[in-house]
Amino acid sequence: METKEIRKQKVVITYGTFDMFHFGHERLLKRCKEQGDILIVGVATDEYNVQKGKKAVQSFEDRLKYVESLPYVTRAIPETGINPQWYEDYEKYGVDVIIMGDDKVGELDYLKKDMNLVYLPRTKEVSSTEIREAI
Protein backbone atom coordinates (compact mmCIF):
# COMPACT_ATOMS: atom_id res chain seq x y z
CA MET A 1 0.00 0.00 0.00
CA GLU A 2 1.27 3.45 -0.97
CA THR A 3 1.75 5.96 1.84
CA LYS A 4 0.70 9.54 1.17
CA GLU A 5 2.73 12.29 2.69
CA ILE A 6 0.69 14.48 5.02
CA ARG A 7 1.95 18.02 5.08
CA LYS A 8 0.93 20.55 7.70
CA GLN A 9 -0.04 23.87 6.22
CA LYS A 10 2.46 26.58 7.03
CA VAL A 11 0.86 29.44 8.98
CA VAL A 12 2.24 32.96 8.64
CA ILE A 13 1.14 35.95 10.70
CA THR A 14 1.92 39.64 10.45
CA TYR A 15 0.67 42.75 12.21
CA GLY A 16 0.15 46.38 11.27
CA THR A 17 -2.18 49.36 11.19
CA PHE A 18 -2.82 49.23 7.41
CA ASP A 19 -4.18 52.77 7.33
CA MET A 20 -4.79 54.28 3.89
CA PHE A 21 -3.93 50.94 2.29
CA HIS A 22 -1.25 51.40 -0.39
CA PHE A 23 1.01 49.35 -2.66
CA GLY A 24 3.60 48.97 0.10
CA HIS A 25 1.00 47.22 2.28
CA GLU A 26 -0.08 45.07 -0.66
CA ARG A 27 3.50 44.13 -1.50
CA LEU A 28 4.25 43.17 2.13
CA LEU A 29 1.13 41.04 2.48
CA LYS A 30 1.71 39.27 -0.85
CA ARG A 31 5.29 38.50 0.16
CA CYS A 32 4.03 37.21 3.53
CA LYS A 33 1.60 34.89 1.74
CA GLU A 34 4.44 33.58 -0.44
CA GLN A 35 6.08 32.35 2.79
CA GLY A 36 3.22 30.01 3.73
CA ASP A 37 -0.16 28.49 3.01
CA ILE A 38 -2.25 30.48 5.50
CA LEU A 39 -1.83 34.20 6.11
CA ILE A 40 -3.28 35.76 9.25
CA VAL A 41 -3.09 39.54 9.53
CA GLY A 42 -3.42 41.37 12.83
CA VAL A 43 -4.88 44.84 12.27
CA ALA A 44 -4.17 47.36 15.04
CA THR A 45 -7.28 48.58 16.83
CA ASP A 46 -7.86 52.30 17.26
CA GLU A 47 -7.24 51.91 21.01
CA TYR A 48 -3.91 50.18 20.41
CA ASN A 49 -2.87 52.90 17.97
CA VAL A 50 -3.55 55.52 20.65
CA GLN A 51 -1.28 53.57 23.03
CA LYS A 52 1.43 53.71 20.34
CA GLY A 53 0.91 57.44 19.81
CA LYS A 54 -0.67 56.95 16.37
CA LYS A 55 -4.01 58.00 14.95
CA ALA A 56 -5.35 56.21 11.91
CA VAL A 57 -7.36 58.14 9.33
CA GLN A 58 -9.58 55.13 8.63
CA SER A 59 -11.53 53.39 11.38
CA PHE A 60 -10.42 50.02 12.69
CA GLU A 61 -13.59 48.42 11.28
CA ASP A 62 -12.88 49.75 7.78
CA ARG A 63 -9.22 48.73 7.88
CA LEU A 64 -10.12 45.24 9.13
CA LYS A 65 -12.81 44.76 6.46
CA TYR A 66 -10.46 45.85 3.71
CA VAL A 67 -7.59 43.60 4.80
CA GLU A 68 -9.84 40.56 5.22
CA SER A 69 -11.28 41.13 1.72
CA LEU A 70 -7.88 40.60 0.09
CA PRO A 71 -7.67 37.27 -1.75
CA TYR A 72 -4.25 36.39 -0.30
CA VAL A 73 -5.33 37.01 3.33
CA THR A 74 -6.83 33.95 5.00
CA ARG A 75 -8.00 35.74 8.14
CA ALA A 76 -7.79 39.21 9.66
CA ILE A 77 -7.87 39.63 13.45
CA PRO A 78 -7.75 42.60 15.83
CA GLU A 79 -4.32 43.49 17.18
CA THR A 80 -4.78 44.89 20.66
CA GLY A 81 -1.15 44.95 21.83
CA ILE A 82 2.23 43.29 21.35
CA ASN A 83 2.46 41.45 24.67
CA PRO A 84 1.16 38.91 25.36
CA GLN A 85 -1.07 38.84 22.26
CA TRP A 86 1.65 37.77 19.86
CA TYR A 87 2.54 34.82 22.10
CA GLU A 88 -1.13 33.88 22.44
CA ASP A 89 -1.72 34.16 18.67
CA TYR A 90 1.40 32.10 17.97
CA GLU A 91 -0.04 29.22 20.01
CA LYS A 92 -3.73 29.70 19.17
CA TYR A 93 -3.26 29.69 15.39
CA GLY A 94 -0.31 27.28 15.24
CA VAL A 95 1.87 29.97 13.69
CA ASP A 96 5.08 28.86 12.02
CA VAL A 97 6.51 32.30 11.33
CA ILE A 98 5.84 35.93 12.25
CA ILE A 99 6.82 38.35 9.50
CA MET A 100 7.34 42.04 10.07
CA GLY A 101 8.78 44.95 8.09
CA ASP A 102 12.47 45.60 8.55
CA ASP A 103 11.67 48.93 10.22
CA LYS A 104 11.13 46.81 13.35
CA VAL A 105 14.62 45.22 13.32
CA GLY A 106 16.05 45.39 16.83
CA GLU A 107 12.74 46.46 18.37
CA LEU A 108 11.24 42.96 18.12
CA ASP A 109 14.37 40.80 18.26
CA TYR A 110 13.45 39.64 21.78
CA LEU A 111 10.71 37.51 20.17
CA LYS A 112 13.31 35.40 18.34
CA LYS A 113 14.07 33.38 21.47
CA ASP A 114 10.50 32.02 21.52
CA MET A 115 9.29 32.34 17.93
CA ASN A 116 10.37 32.19 14.33
CA LEU A 117 10.53 35.90 13.41
CA VAL A 118 11.47 37.07 9.92
CA TYR A 119 11.91 40.64 8.71
CA LEU A 120 11.08 41.64 5.15
CA PRO A 121 12.30 44.85 3.53
CA ARG A 122 9.73 47.64 3.49
CA THR A 123 8.74 49.33 0.26
CA LYS A 124 10.86 52.46 0.49
CA GLU A 125 8.84 54.62 -1.90
CA VAL A 126 5.69 54.85 0.22
CA SER A 127 4.38 54.99 3.78
CA SER A 128 1.06 55.93 5.36
CA THR A 129 2.86 58.58 7.42
CA GLU A 130 4.26 60.22 4.28
CA ILE A 131 0.84 60.11 2.60
CA ARG A 132 -0.79 61.72 5.66
CA GLU A 133 1.86 64.45 5.75
CA ALA A 134 1.44 65.16 2.03
CA ILE A 135 -2.31 65.60 2.44
N, C-alpha and C positions, 0 to 999 in steps of 0.2 A: 504494500500500500504506500502511495506517495504521500509525503508529509508536506503540507503547505506552511510556508513561513508566515508567522503572525507578527505584524509590525505595529508597534504602538505609534499612534499619531503624535508628531512632535508639536508641542504647544509653546507658542511664543506670546509674550505679553509686553506691552509698552504703555507708557503713561504720558499725558500731556494735557494742555489746555485746549488746543485746537480751535483757537479763536480766529475768526476771519479766515477760514480754511483756504490755504493756498497751495501752489505746486510743491513747495518744500514739505508740507505736511503729507501731501499725496505721495511724493517720492519716498519719504521715510516709511510710511505705512506699507507701500508696495514692497520695499526692500525688506521690511520686517516679515511680511508674508512669504517672501522667497526663502526665508530661513526655517520655515516650518509648514505644517499642515493646517494648524488652527491658529488664528490671530485674535487675541483678546486685547482690547484697547481700553485703558482706564482714562476717562475724561474728567479733568479736575472740576469739582463742584465750585459754585460761586463762593461758598463759605471757605473752601480750602484756598482759593485764589486770594481772598482777603487776608488769610493767615500768611500767605507768601508775599503780601504787599502788591498784588496784581489786581487789576479789574478788567474783566473781559467785556468786550463790546456786545457780544452775543450772549444770550442766556445759556445757562447750563443745559436746559432742556433742548434748546435748538442745536447746540453743539453736539450733544449726545445723539439726537435723532439723525443728524447729518453723518456723523462718524459711523453709526450702526447701519446706515443705508448703503455704505460703500461695499461693492461686491467682494472685495478681498478681506473685509473685516468679518470675522465669525461672530463676535459678540463685543458689545461696548458696555462698560460698567462704570459706575461712579468712582472717582478717585477722591477720597476724603482726607487723605494724609499719607505721608511716606511710611511712618512707623506706627503701629505694626502692620498696616494694611498690606504692604508688599509681601511680607512674610506669610500672612494669612492667605493672600491670593495665590502665592507660589504653591502652597499646600492644597488649597481648595480646588484649584483648576488643574493640578498636576503639571505645572509649568516646567518646561525644560530650559528655557532661556528668557531672560529679561533683556530687552534691547532699548537703549536710550541714545539720544543724540550726543555727539562728542563734546558738546558744551557742558556736559555734566561730569566729564573726566575729573577724577580726584574727589569731587563732591560725593559721589556714590560708591567709591571704591570699597568702602567698608562692607558692602553687600557681597563682595566677591568671596568672602570666607564661608558664606552660607548658601550662595546661589551662583548660577551660571549667568554672569552679567557681561553683555557685549555692547560696545559703543559703535555707532555708525556715524560717519561724517554727516554733518548738517549741510543743507543746501545753502551755500554762502550768499547767493544773490537775493534772498528774501527772508523776512521774518515778520511776524505779526506786530512786533514792537515798531519796526521801521515803517510798516504800512500805517499804523496808528499815528505815528509822528508826522508822516507825510500828509495825512488828512487834516 
